[in-house]
Amino acid sequence: MAQLYLSSDNWIRLGVADDGEIATYCAVARRAPDVFEVALIAVASSYRGRGLGRDALADAIRCARAQSIRQGREAHFVAYIDIRNERSMKLFHDFGFEQIKQLAPDRRGNVFVIWALR
């Protein structure tokens, strides 16, 4: 079961298992009138490999597109993904996102890549 918490520009989608445990978490933020950032997507370790991350991302995109259509806009999507996070990169790639820019290492040495849905 998914629970959605909305505000005008941001929302959180929680995927809750039958036992009440949170299985997935997806946060989306509007960064411009027609640009949405998939800010965080996570799947509890005991639920990985079941397609729940894909479901959460699909819901995020569906919600943003519906909100944009109501406002007469086309939704565009970005995500900042740590280059070491192979699972996330595969998920976003499989969804049609493409790497558009690799950022310089941050102060802790982490390297992020900006992905956009084309």
Backbone atoms as SQL, in Angstrom:
CREATE TABLE atoms (id INTEGER PRIMARY KEY, chain TEXT, resi INTEGER, resn TEXT, atom TEXT, x REAL, y REAL, z REAL);
INSERT INTO atoms VALUES
  (1, 'A', 1, 'MET', 'N', 0.853, -1.165, 0.000),
  (2, 'A', 1, 'MET', 'CA', 0.000, 0.000, 0.000),
  (3, 'A', 1, 'MET', 'C', 0.904, 1.234, 0.000),
  (4, 'A', 2, 'ALA', 'N', 0.564, 2.222, -0.822),
  (5, 'A', 2, 'ALA', 'CA', 1.344, 3.459, -0.889),
  (6, 'A', 2, 'ALA', 'C', 0.573, 4.584, -0.214),
  (7, 'A', 3, 'GLN', 'N', 1.293, 5.394, 0.510),
  (8, 'A', 3, 'GLN', 'CA', 0.719, 6.576, 1.131),
  (9, 'A', 3, 'GLN', 'C', 1.452, 7.775, 0.564),
  (10, 'A', 4, 'LEU', 'N', 0.700, 8.802, 0.179),
  (11, 'A', 4, 'LEU', 'CA', 1.274, 9.967, -0.456),
  (12, 'A', 4, 'LEU', 'C', 1.019, 11.184, 0.418),
  (13, 'A', 5, 'TYR', 'N', 2.070, 11.950, 0.677),
  (14, 'A', 5, 'TYR', 'CA', 1.979, 13.180, 1.460),
  (15, 'A', 5, 'TYR', 'C', 2.366, 14.328, 0.541),
  (16, 'A', 6, 'LEU', 'N', 1.421, 15.219, 0.267),
  (17, 'A', 6, 'LEU', 'CA', 1.621, 16.271, -0.722),
  (18, 'A', 6, 'LEU', 'C', 1.667, 17.652, -0.096),
  (19, 'A', 7, 'SER', 'N', 2.464, 18.518, -0.707),
  (20, 'A', 7, 'SER', 'CA', 2.351, 19.962, -0.504),
  (21, 'A', 7, 'SER', 'C', 2.311, 20.534, -1.912),
  (22, 'A', 8, 'SER', 'N', 2.330, 21.830, -2.056),
  (23, 'A', 8, 'SER', 'CA', 2.193, 22.408, -3.393),
  (24, 'A', 8, 'SER', 'C', 3.384, 22.083, -4.292),
  (25, 'A', 9, 'ASP', 'N', 4.562, 21.959, -3.745),
  (26, 'A', 9, 'ASP', 'CA', 5.748, 21.757, -4.574),
  (27, 'A', 9, 'ASP', 'C', 6.554, 20.509, -4.250),
  (28, 'A', 10, 'ASN', 'N', 6.201, 19.787, -3.233),
  (29, 'A', 10, 'ASN', 'CA', 6.980, 18.630, -2.798),
  (30, 'A', 10, 'ASN', 'C', 6.033, 17.522, -2.362),
  (31, 'A', 11, 'TRP', 'N', 6.506, 16.299, -2.456),
  (32, 'A', 11, 'TRP', 'CA', 5.733, 15.214, -1.886),
  (33, 'A', 11, 'TRP', 'C', 6.626, 14.054, -1.525),
  (34, 'A', 12, 'ILE', 'N', 6.080, 13.236, -0.656),
  (35, 'A', 12, 'ILE', 'CA', 6.759, 12.022, -0.199),
  (36, 'A', 12, 'ILE', 'C', 5.795, 10.868, -0.419),
  (37, 'A', 13, 'ARG', 'N', 6.318, 9.786, -0.968),
  (38, 'A', 13, 'ARG', 'CA', 5.529, 8.571, -1.160),
  (39, 'A', 13, 'ARG', 'C', 6.158, 7.484, -0.311),
  (40, 'A', 14, 'LEU', 'N', 5.367, 6.918, 0.569),
  (41, 'A', 14, 'LEU', 'CA', 5.820, 5.799, 1.399),
  (42, 'A', 14, 'LEU', 'C', 5.128, 4.531, 0.923),
  (43, 'A', 15, 'GLY', 'N', 5.897, 3.497, 0.687),
  (44, 'A', 15, 'GLY', 'CA', 5.333, 2.188, 0.400),
  (45, 'A', 15, 'GLY', 'C', 5.330, 1.401, 1.693),
  (46, 'A', 16, 'VAL', 'N', 4.150, 1.032, 2.144),
  (47, 'A', 16, 'VAL', 'CA', 4.005, 0.367, 3.434),
  (48, 'A', 16, 'VAL', 'C', 3.617, -1.094, 3.202),
  (49, 'A', 17, 'ALA', 'N', 4.373, -2.000, 3.804),
  (50, 'A', 17, 'ALA', 'CA', 4.104, -3.431, 3.681),
  (51, 'A', 17, 'ALA', 'C', 2.893, -3.816, 4.523),
  (52, 'A', 18, 'ASP', 'N', 2.388, -5.018, 4.299),
  (53, 'A', 18, 'ASP', 'CA', 1.218, -5.500, 5.033),
  (54, 'A', 18, 'ASP', 'C', 1.421, -5.486, 6.546),
  (55, 'A', 19, 'ASP', 'N', 2.665, -5.671, 6.983),
  (56, 'A', 19, 'ASP', 'CA', 2.938, -5.687, 8.422),
  (57, 'A', 19, 'ASP', 'C', 3.146, -4.280, 8.997),
  (58, 'A', 20, 'GLY', 'N', 2.976, -3.251, 8.165),
  (59, 'A', 20, 'GLY', 'CA', 3.110, -1.875, 8.621),
  (60, 'A', 20, 'GLY', 'C', 4.502, -1.302, 8.485),
  (61, 'A', 21, 'GLU', 'N', 5.472, -2.119, 8.078),
  (62, 'A', 21, 'GLU', 'CA', 6.845, -1.645, 7.902),
  (63, 'A', 21, 'GLU', 'C', 6.951, -0.802, 6.634),
  (64, 'A', 22, 'ILE', 'N', 7.744, 0.272, 6.705),
  (65, 'A', 22, 'ILE', 'CA', 7.976, 1.094, 5.520),
  (66, 'A', 22, 'ILE', 'C', 8.947, 0.346, 4.620),
  (67, 'A', 23, 'ALA', 'N', 8.481, 0.051, 3.398),
  (68, 'A', 23, 'ALA', 'CA', 9.293, -0.706, 2.444),
  (69, 'A', 23, 'ALA', 'C', 10.014, 0.224, 1.474),
  (70, 'A', 24, 'THR', 'N', 9.353, 1.321, 1.078),
  (71, 'A', 24, 'THR', 'CA', 9.957, 2.266, 0.140),
  (72, 'A', 24, 'THR', 'C', 9.686, 3.690, 0.589),
  (73, 'A', 25, 'TYR', 'N', 10.578, 4.566, 0.150),
  (74, 'A', 25, 'TYR', 'CA', 10.459, 5.997, 0.456),
  (75, 'A', 25, 'TYR', 'C', 10.926, 6.735, -0.793),
  (76, 'A', 26, 'CYS', 'N', 10.120, 7.674, -1.264),
  (77, 'A', 26, 'CYS', 'CA', 10.497, 8.461, -2.430),
  (78, 'A', 26, 'CYS', 'C', 10.092, 9.907, -2.166),
  (79, 'A', 27, 'ALA', 'N', 11.041, 10.826, -2.304),
  (80, 'A', 27, 'ALA', 'CA', 10.779, 12.252, -2.102),
  (81, 'A', 27, 'ALA', 'C', 11.054, 12.991, -3.408),
  (82, 'A', 28, 'VAL', 'N', 10.125, 13.876, -3.765),
  (83, 'A', 28, 'VAL', 'CA', 10.230, 14.665, -4.994),
  (84, 'A', 28, 'VAL', 'C', 10.068, 16.133, -4.636),
  (85, 'A', 29, 'ALA', 'N', 10.883, 16.972, -5.261),
  (86, 'A', 29, 'ALA', 'CA', 10.823, 18.409, -5.012),
  (87, 'A', 29, 'ALA', 'C', 10.749, 19.150, -6.340),
  (88, 'A', 30, 'ARG', 'N', 9.885, 20.157, -6.395),
  (89, 'A', 30, 'ARG', 'CA', 9.825, 21.006, -7.588),
  (90, 'A', 30, 'ARG', 'C', 10.979, 21.993, -7.495),
  (91, 'A', 31, 'ARG', 'N', 11.804, 22.050, -8.539),
  (92, 'A', 31, 'ARG', 'CA', 12.964, 22.941, -8.563),
  (93, 'A', 31, 'ARG', 'C', 12.743, 24.157, -9.449),
  (94, 'A', 32, 'ALA', 'N', 11.776, 24.083, -10.354),
  (95, 'A', 32, 'ALA', 'CA', 11.385, 25.176, -11.246),
  (96, 'A', 32, 'ALA', 'C', 9.937, 24.876, -11.637),
  (97, 'A', 33, 'PRO', 'N', 9.254, 25.797, -12.288),
  (98, 'A', 33, 'PRO', 'CA', 7.850, 25.533, -12.617),
  (99, 'A', 33, 'PRO', 'C', 7.603, 24.223, -13.360),
  (100, 'A', 34, 'ASP', 'N', 8.572, 23.791, -14.169),
  (101, 'A', 34, 'ASP', 'CA', 8.382, 22.553, -14.916),
  (102, 'A', 34, 'ASP', 'C', 9.468, 21.512, -14.657),
  (103, 'A', 35, 'VAL', 'N', 10.276, 21.691, -13.608),
  (104, 'A', 35, 'VAL', 'CA', 11.373, 20.759, -13.306),
  (105, 'A', 35, 'VAL', 'C', 11.180, 20.165, -11.917),
  (106, 'A', 36, 'PHE', 'N', 11.208, 18.836, -11.871),
  (107, 'A', 36, 'PHE', 'CA', 11.077, 18.101, -10.626),
  (108, 'A', 36, 'PHE', 'C', 12.350, 17.302, -10.379),
  (109, 'A', 37, 'GLU', 'N', 12.813, 17.322, -9.148),
  (110, 'A', 37, 'GLU', 'CA', 13.974, 16.528, -8.767),
  (111, 'A', 37, 'GLU', 'C', 13.510, 15.334, -7.944),
  (112, 'A', 38, 'VAL', 'N', 13.883, 14.149, -8.385),
  (113, 'A', 38, 'VAL', 'CA', 13.684, 12.963, -7.564),
  (114, 'A', 38, 'VAL', 'C', 14.813, 13.026, -6.546),
  (115, 'A', 39, 'ALA', 'N', 14.490, 13.571, -5.372),
  (116, 'A', 39, 'ALA', 'CA', 15.510, 13.918, -4.389),
  (117, 'A', 39, 'ALA', 'C', 16.006, 12.704, -3.610),
  (118, 'A', 40, 'LEU', 'N', 15.147, 11.724, -3.428),
  (119, 'A', 40, 'LEU', 'CA', 15.538, 10.540, -2.660),
  (120, 'A', 40, 'LEU', 'C', 14.613, 9.399, -3.018),
  (121, 'A', 41, 'ILE', 'N', 15.197, 8.266, -3.242),
  (122, 'A', 41, 'ILE', 'CA', 14.418, 7.041, -3.421),
  (123, 'A', 41, 'ILE', 'C', 15.170, 5.944, -2.677),
  (124, 'A', 42, 'ALA', 'N', 14.453, 5.233, -1.837),
  (125, 'A', 42, 'ALA', 'CA', 15.092, 4.200, -1.020),
  (126, 'A', 42, 'ALA', 'C', 14.152, 3.005, -0.863),
  (127, 'A', 43, 'VAL', 'N', 14.754, 1.830, -0.804),
  (128, 'A', 43, 'VAL', 'CA', 14.015, 0.595, -0.582),
  (129, 'A', 43, 'VAL', 'C', 14.672, -0.107, 0.600),
  (130, 'A', 44, 'ALA', 'N', 13.874, -0.476, 1.586),
  (131, 'A', 44, 'ALA', 'CA', 14.403, -1.206, 2.744),
  (132, 'A', 44, 'ALA', 'C', 15.089, -2.481, 2.261),
  (133, 'A', 45, 'SER', 'N', 16.206, -2.812, 2.886),
  (134, 'A', 45, 'SER', 'CA', 17.021, -3.949, 2.420),
  (135, 'A', 45, 'SER', 'C', 16.220, -5.240, 2.331),
  (136, 'A', 46, 'SER', 'N', 15.280, -5.459, 3.221),
  (137, 'A', 46, 'SER', 'CA', 14.508, -6.705, 3.197),
  (138, 'A', 46, 'SER', 'C', 13.485, -6.749, 2.064),
  (139, 'A', 47, 'TYR', 'N', 13.313, -5.639, 1.342),
  (140, 'A', 47, 'TYR', 'CA', 12.338, -5.590, 0.249),
  (141, 'A', 47, 'TYR', 'C', 12.987, -5.381, -1.117),
  (142, 'A', 48, 'ARG', 'N', 14.299, -5.330, -1.175),
  (143, 'A', 48, 'ARG', 'CA', 14.988, -5.092, -2.443),
  (144, 'A', 48, 'ARG', 'C', 14.816, -6.277, -3.383),
  (145, 'A', 49, 'GLY', 'N', 14.882, -5.977, -4.677),
  (146, 'A', 49, 'GLY', 'CA', 14.780, -7.008, -5.697),
  (147, 'A', 49, 'GLY', 'C', 13.361, -7.374, -6.065),
  (148, 'A', 50, 'ARG', 'N', 12.377, -6.622, -5.595),
  (149, 'A', 50, 'ARG', 'CA', 10.970, -6.925, -5.878),
  (150, 'A', 50, 'ARG', 'C', 10.322, -5.902, -6.821),
  (151, 'A', 51, 'GLY', 'N', 11.111, -4.955, -7.333),
  (152, 'A', 51, 'GLY', 'CA', 10.553, -3.950, -8.232),
  (153, 'A', 51, 'GLY', 'C', 9.888, -2.784, -7.526),
  (154, 'A', 52, 'LEU', 'N', 10.086, -2.693, -6.206),
  (155, 'A', 52, 'LEU', 'CA', 9.412, -1.626, -5.449),
  (156, 'A', 52, 'LEU', 'C', 10.019, -0.253, -5.718),
  (157, 'A', 53, 'GLY', 'N', 11.322, -0.190, -5.971),
  (158, 'A', 53, 'GLY', 'CA', 11.952, 1.076, -6.332),
  (159, 'A', 53, 'GLY', 'C', 11.396, 1.581, -7.653),
  (160, 'A', 54, 'ARG', 'N', 11.230, 0.678, -8.597),
  (161, 'A', 54, 'ARG', 'CA', 10.643, 1.012, -9.892),
  (162, 'A', 54, 'ARG', 'C', 9.217, 1.544, -9.705),
  (163, 'A', 55, 'ASP', 'N', 8.437, 0.890, -8.852),
  (164, 'A', 55, 'ASP', 'CA', 7.068, 1.348, -8.583),
  (165, 'A', 55, 'ASP', 'C', 7.062, 2.744, -7.974),
  (166, 'A', 56, 'ALA', 'N', 7.964, 2.987, -7.026),
  (167, 'A', 56, 'ALA', 'CA', 8.032, 4.292, -6.370),
  (168, 'A', 56, 'ALA', 'C', 8.409, 5.382, -7.366),
  (169, 'A', 57, 'LEU', 'N', 9.380, 5.099, -8.233),
  (170, 'A', 57, 'LEU', 'CA', 9.791, 6.076, -9.232),
  (171, 'A', 57, 'LEU', 'C', 8.672, 6.324, -10.241),
  (172, 'A', 58, 'ALA', 'N', 7.987, 5.270, -10.649),
  (173, 'A', 58, 'ALA', 'CA', 6.859, 5.430, -11.581),
  (174, 'A', 58, 'ALA', 'C', 5.774, 6.306, -10.969),
  (175, 'A', 59, 'ASP', 'N', 5.465, 6.100, -9.688),
  (176, 'A', 59, 'ASP', 'CA', 4.464, 6.935, -9.014),
  (177, 'A', 59, 'ASP', 'C', 4.914, 8.390, -8.940),
  (178, 'A', 60, 'ALA', 'N', 6.191, 8.622, -8.661),
  (179, 'A', 60, 'ALA', 'CA', 6.713, 9.989, -8.578),
  (180, 'A', 60, 'ALA', 'C', 6.548, 10.701, -9.916),
  (181, 'A', 61, 'ILE', 'N', 6.905, 10.022, -10.979),
  (182, 'A', 61, 'ILE', 'CA', 6.799, 10.620, -12.311),
  (183, 'A', 61, 'ILE', 'C', 5.328, 10.851, -12.675),
  (184, 'A', 62, 'ARG', 'N', 4.485, 9.879, -12.388),
  (185, 'A', 62, 'ARG', 'CA', 3.055, 10.004, -12.685),
  (186, 'A', 62, 'ARG', 'C', 2.439, 11.190, -11.940),
  (187, 'A', 63, 'CYS', 'N', 2.755, 11.346, -10.665),
  (188, 'A', 63, 'CYS', 'CA', 2.209, 12.462, -9.872),
  (189, 'A', 63, 'CYS', 'C', 2.682, 13.807, -10.410),
  (190, 'A', 64, 'ALA', 'N', 3.969, 13.913, -10.718),
  (191, 'A', 64, 'ALA', 'CA', 4.511, 15.175, -11.218),
  (192, 'A', 64, 'ALA', 'C', 3.908, 15.528, -12.575),
  (193, 'A', 65, 'ARG', 'N', 3.774, 14.542, -13.436),
  (194, 'A', 65, 'ARG', 'CA', 3.170, 14.805, -14.748),
  (195, 'A', 65, 'ARG', 'C', 1.728, 15.254, -14.613),
  (196, 'A', 66, 'ALA', 'N', 0.971, 14.603, -13.744),
  (197, 'A', 66, 'ALA', 'CA', -0.428, 14.992, -13.542),
  (198, 'A', 66, 'ALA', 'C', -0.521, 16.415, -13.001),
  (199, 'A', 67, 'GLN', 'N', 0.331, 16.747, -12.041),
  (200, 'A', 67, 'GLN', 'CA', 0.339, 18.092, -11.474),
  (201, 'A', 67, 'GLN', 'C', 0.707, 19.116, -12.543),
  (202, 'A', 68, 'SER', 'N', 1.673, 18.802, -13.382),
  (203, 'A', 68, 'SER', 'CA', 2.098, 19.719, -14.439),
  (204, 'A', 68, 'SER', 'C', 1.007, 19.912, -15.480),
  (205, 'A', 69, 'ILE', 'N', 0.344, 18.838, -15.855),
  (206, 'A', 69, 'ILE', 'CA', -0.739, 18.938, -16.842),
  (207, 'A', 69, 'ILE', 'C', -1.841, 19.851, -16.331),
  (208, 'A', 70, 'ARG', 'N', -2.189, 19.727, -15.053),
  (209, 'A', 70, 'ARG', 'CA', -3.222, 20.605, -14.473),
  (210, 'A', 70, 'ARG', 'C', -2.813, 22.072, -14.548),
  (211, 'A', 71, 'GLN', 'N', -1.514, 22.330, -14.565),
  (212, 'A', 71, 'GLN', 'CA', -0.997, 23.702, -14.622),
  (213, 'A', 71, 'GLN', 'C', -0.608, 24.115, -16.038),
  (214, 'A', 72, 'GLY', 'N', -0.891, 23.269, -17.023),
  (215, 'A', 72, 'GLY', 'CA', -0.594, 23.582, -18.411),
  (216, 'A', 72, 'GLY', 'C', 0.884, 23.529, -18.754),
  (217, 'A', 73, 'ARG', 'N', 1.634, 22.702, -18.063),
  (218, 'A', 73, 'ARG', 'CA', 3.077, 22.585, -18.283),
  (219, 'A', 73, 'ARG', 'C', 3.456, 21.144, -18.596),
  (220, 'A', 74, 'GLU', 'N', 4.668, 20.993, -19.123),
  (221, 'A', 74, 'GLU', 'CA', 5.243, 19.667, -19.328),
  (222, 'A', 74, 'GLU', 'C', 6.284, 19.439, -18.230),
  (223, 'A', 75, 'ALA', 'N', 6.223, 18.303, -17.575),
  (224, 'A', 75, 'ALA', 'CA', 7.151, 18.005, -16.482),
  (225, 'A', 75, 'ALA', 'C', 8.478, 17.480, -17.018),
  (226, 'A', 76, 'HIS', 'N', 9.566, 17.956, -16.422),
  (227, 'A', 76, 'HIS', 'CA', 10.910, 17.470, -16.699),
  (228, 'A', 76, 'HIS', 'C', 11.480, 16.969, -15.381),
  (229, 'A', 77, 'PHE', 'N', 12.346, 15.964, -15.458),
  (230, 'A', 77, 'PHE', 'CA', 12.826, 15.307, -14.245),
  (231, 'A', 77, 'PHE', 'C', 14.337, 15.240, -14.211),
  (232, 'A', 78, 'VAL', 'N', 14.903, 15.459, -13.030),
  (233, 'A', 78, 'VAL', 'CA', 16.330, 15.316, -12.801),
  (234, 'A', 78, 'VAL', 'C', 16.542, 14.534, -11.512),
  (235, 'A', 79, 'ALA', 'N', 17.737, 13.986, -11.389),
  (236, 'A', 79, 'ALA', 'CA', 18.145, 13.303, -10.164),
  (237, 'A', 79, 'ALA', 'C', 19.656, 13.446, -10.047),
  (238, 'A', 80, 'TYR', 'N', 20.134, 13.622, -8.834),
  (239, 'A', 80, 'TYR', 'CA', 21.570, 13.673, -8.537),
  (240, 'A', 80, 'TYR', 'C', 21.913, 12.351, -7.880),
  (241, 'A', 81, 'ILE', 'N', 22.775, 11.570, -8.532),
  (242, 'A', 81, 'ILE', 'CA', 23.065, 10.226, -8.046),
  (243, 'A', 81, 'ILE', 'C', 24.561, 10.087, -7.788),
  (244, 'A', 82, 'ASP', 'N', 24.893, 9.588, -6.608),
  (245, 'A', 82, 'ASP', 'CA', 26.278, 9.302, -6.252),
  (246, 'A', 82, 'ASP', 'C', 26.809, 8.270, -7.233),
  (247, 'A', 83, 'ILE', 'N', 27.953, 8.547, -7.797),
  (248, 'A', 83, 'ILE', 'CA', 28.524, 7.683, -8.837),
  (249, 'A', 83, 'ILE', 'C', 28.772, 6.263, -8.321),
  (250, 'A', 84, 'ARG', 'N', 28.871, 6.072, -7.010),
  (251, 'A', 84, 'ARG', 'CA', 29.096, 4.733, -6.448),
  (252, 'A', 84, 'ARG', 'C', 27.801, 3.947, -6.277),
  (253, 'A', 85, 'ASN', 'N', 26.650, 4.593, -6.475),
  (254, 'A', 85, 'ASN', 'CA', 25.359, 3.949, -6.246),
  (255, 'A', 85, 'ASN', 'C', 24.883, 3.266, -7.532),
  (256, 'A', 86, 'GLU', 'N', 25.407, 2.078, -7.771),
  (257, 'A', 86, 'GLU', 'CA', 25.109, 1.363, -9.013),
  (258, 'A', 86, 'GLU', 'C', 23.646, 0.987, -9.139),
  (259, 'A', 87, 'ARG', 'N', 22.998, 0.633, -8.034),
  (260, 'A', 87, 'ARG', 'CA', 21.570, 0.275, -8.089),
  (261, 'A', 87, 'ARG', 'C', 20.726, 1.443, -8.568),
  (262, 'A', 88, 'SER', 'N', 20.983, 2.620, -8.013),
  (263, 'A', 88, 'SER', 'CA', 20.207, 3.790, -8.428),
  (264, 'A', 88, 'SER', 'C', 20.481, 4.148, -9.882),
  (265, 'A', 89, 'MET', 'N', 21.743, 4.073, -10.276),
  (266, 'A', 89, 'MET', 'CA', 22.061, 4.404, -11.665),
  (267, 'A', 89, 'MET', 'C', 21.365, 3.442, -12.624),
  (268, 'A', 90, 'LYS', 'N', 21.323, 2.172, -12.288),
  (269, 'A', 90, 'LYS', 'CA', 20.630, 1.196, -13.143),
  (270, 'A', 90, 'LYS', 'C', 19.133, 1.490, -13.180),
  (271, 'A', 91, 'LEU', 'N', 18.539, 1.762, -12.031),
  (272, 'A', 91, 'LEU', 'CA', 17.105, 2.056, -11.975),
  (273, 'A', 91, 'LEU', 'C', 16.762, 3.255, -12.860),
  (274, 'A', 92, 'PHE', 'N', 17.500, 4.343, -12.699),
  (275, 'A', 92, 'PHE', 'CA', 17.199, 5.544, -13.467),
  (276, 'A', 92, 'PHE', 'C', 17.491, 5.321, -14.955),
  (277, 'A', 93, 'HIS', 'N', 18.562, 4.619, -15.273),
  (278, 'A', 93, 'HIS', 'CA', 18.868, 4.302, -16.667),
  (279, 'A', 93, 'HIS', 'C', 17.737, 3.486, -17.287),
  (280, 'A', 94, 'ASP', 'N', 17.294, 2.453, -16.588),
  (281, 'A', 94, 'ASP', 'CA', 16.221, 1.599, -17.090),
  (282, 'A', 94, 'ASP', 'C', 14.920, 2.369, -17.291),
  (283, 'A', 95, 'PHE', 'N', 14.756, 3.459, -16.558),
  (284, 'A', 95, 'PHE', 'CA', 13.552, 4.274, -16.661),
  (285, 'A', 95, 'PHE', 'C', 13.638, 5.297, -17.796),
  (286, 'A', 96, 'GLY', 'N', 14.808, 5.395, -18.430),
  (287, 'A', 96, 'GLY', 'CA', 14.961, 6.334, -19.533),
  (288, 'A', 96, 'GLY', 'C', 15.719, 7.596, -19.185),
  (289, 'A', 97, 'PHE', 'N', 16.236, 7.677, -17.960),
  (290, 'A', 97, 'PHE', 'CA', 17.070, 8.814, -17.592),
  (291, 'A', 97, 'PHE', 'C', 18.436, 8.646, -18.246),
  (292, 'A', 98, 'GLU', 'N', 19.079, 9.771, -18.541),
  (293, 'A', 98, 'GLU', 'CA', 20.423, 9.760, -19.101),
  (294, 'A', 98, 'GLU', 'C', 21.330, 10.644, -18.259),
  (295, 'A', 99, 'GLN', 'N', 22.590, 10.261, -18.191),
  (296, 'A', 99, 'GLN', 'CA', 23.572, 11.090, -17.493),
  (297, 'A', 99, 'GLN', 'C', 23.824, 12.329, -18.343),
  (298, 'A', 100, 'ILE', 'N', 23.718, 13.504, -17.704),
  (299, 'A', 100, 'ILE', 'CA', 23.958, 14.717, -18.485),
  (300, 'A', 100, 'ILE', 'C', 25.183, 15.496, -18.009),
  (301, 'A', 101, 'LYS', 'N', 25.591, 15.283, -16.753),
  (302, 'A', 101, 'LYS', 'CA', 26.764, 16.014, -16.268),
  (303, 'A', 101, 'LYS', 'C', 27.295, 15.352, -15.007),
  (304, 'A', 102, 'GLN', 'N', 28.610, 15.206, -14.950),
  (305, 'A', 102, 'GLN', 'CA', 29.259, 14.743, -13.729),
  (306, 'A', 102, 'GLN', 'C', 29.805, 15.955, -13.002),
  (307, 'A', 103, 'LEU', 'N', 29.474, 16.068, -11.736),
  (308, 'A', 103, 'LEU', 'CA', 29.911, 17.200, -10.927),
  (309, 'A', 103, 'LEU', 'C', 31.294, 16.949, -10.346),
  (310, 'A', 104, 'ALA', 'N', 31.969, 18.012, -9.982),
  (311, 'A', 104, 'ALA', 'CA', 33.265, 17.901, -9.310),
  (312, 'A', 104, 'ALA', 'C', 33.046, 17.281, -7.930),
  (313, 'A', 105, 'PRO', 'N', 34.043, 16.610, -7.397),
  (314, 'A', 105, 'PRO', 'CA', 33.892, 16.030, -6.053),
  (315, 'A', 105, 'PRO', 'C', 33.523, 17.099, -5.026),
  (316, 'A', 106, 'ASP', 'N', 32.626, 16.725, -4.099),
  (317, 'A', 106, 'ASP', 'CA', 32.271, 17.664, -3.036),
  (318, 'A', 106, 'ASP', 'C', 33.372, 17.658, -1.972),
  (319, 'A', 107, 'ARG', 'N', 33.164, 18.378, -0.892),
  (320, 'A', 107, 'ARG', 'CA', 34.227, 18.524, 0.117),
  (321, 'A', 107, 'ARG', 'C', 34.585, 17.210, 0.803),
  (322, 'A', 108, 'ARG', 'N', 33.711, 16.214, 0.701),
  (323, 'A', 108, 'ARG', 'CA', 33.999, 14.896, 1.281),
  (324, 'A', 108, 'ARG', 'C', 34.515, 13.908, 0.239),
  (325, 'A', 109, 'GLY', 'N', 34.661, 14.374, -1.003),
  (326, 'A', 109, 'GLY', 'CA', 35.157, 13.503, -2.062),
  (327, 'A', 109, 'GLY', 'C', 34.080, 12.741, -2.804),
  (328, 'A', 110, 'ASN', 'N', 32.807, 12.973, -2.472),
  (329, 'A', 110, 'ASN', 'CA', 31.716, 12.299, -3.166),
  (330, 'A', 110, 'ASN', 'C', 31.523, 12.915, -4.547),
  (331, 'A', 111, 'VAL', 'N', 31.263, 12.080, -5.527),
  (332, 'A', 111, 'VAL', 'CA', 31.040, 12.541, -6.891),
  (333, 'A', 111, 'VAL', 'C', 29.611, 12.195, -7.282),
  (334, 'A', 112, 'PHE', 'N', 28.863, 13.201, -7.735),
  (335, 'A', 112, 'PHE', 'CA', 27.489, 13.019, -8.161),
  (336, 'A', 112, 'PHE', 'C', 27.356, 13.269, -9.645),
  (337, 'A', 113, 'VAL', 'N', 26.429, 12.545, -10.249),
  (338, 'A', 113, 'VAL', 'CA', 26.102, 12.720, -11.658),
  (339, 'A', 113, 'VAL', 'C', 24.661, 13.209, -11.732),
  (340, 'A', 114, 'ILE', 'N', 24.431, 14.203, -12.579),
  (341, 'A', 114, 'ILE', 'CA', 23.066, 14.679, -12.808),
  (342, 'A', 114, 'ILE', 'C', 22.477, 13.814, -13.921),
  (343, 'A', 115, 'TRP', 'N', 21.330, 13.272, -13.656),
  (344, 'A', 115, 'TRP', 'CA', 20.585, 12.460, -14.614),
  (345, 'A', 115, 'TRP', 'C', 19.310, 13.215, -14.991),
  (346, 'A', 116, 'ALA', 'N', 18.887, 13.117, -16.240),
  (347, 'A', 116, 'ALA', 'CA', 17.642, 13.754, -16.678),
  (348, 'A', 116, 'ALA', 'C', 16.833, 12.759, -17.491),
  (349, 'A', 117, 'LEU', 'N', 15.532, 12.848, -17.354),
  (350, 'A', 117, 'LEU', 'CA', 14.644, 11.992, -18.139),
  (351, 'A', 117, 'LEU', 'C', 14.438, 12.646, -19.485),
  (352, 'A', 118, 'ARG', 'N', 14.778, 11.954, -20.532),
  (353, 'A', 118, 'ARG', 'CA', 14.667, 12.495, -21.906),
  (354, 'A', 118, 'ARG', 'C', 13.377, 12.045, -22.548);
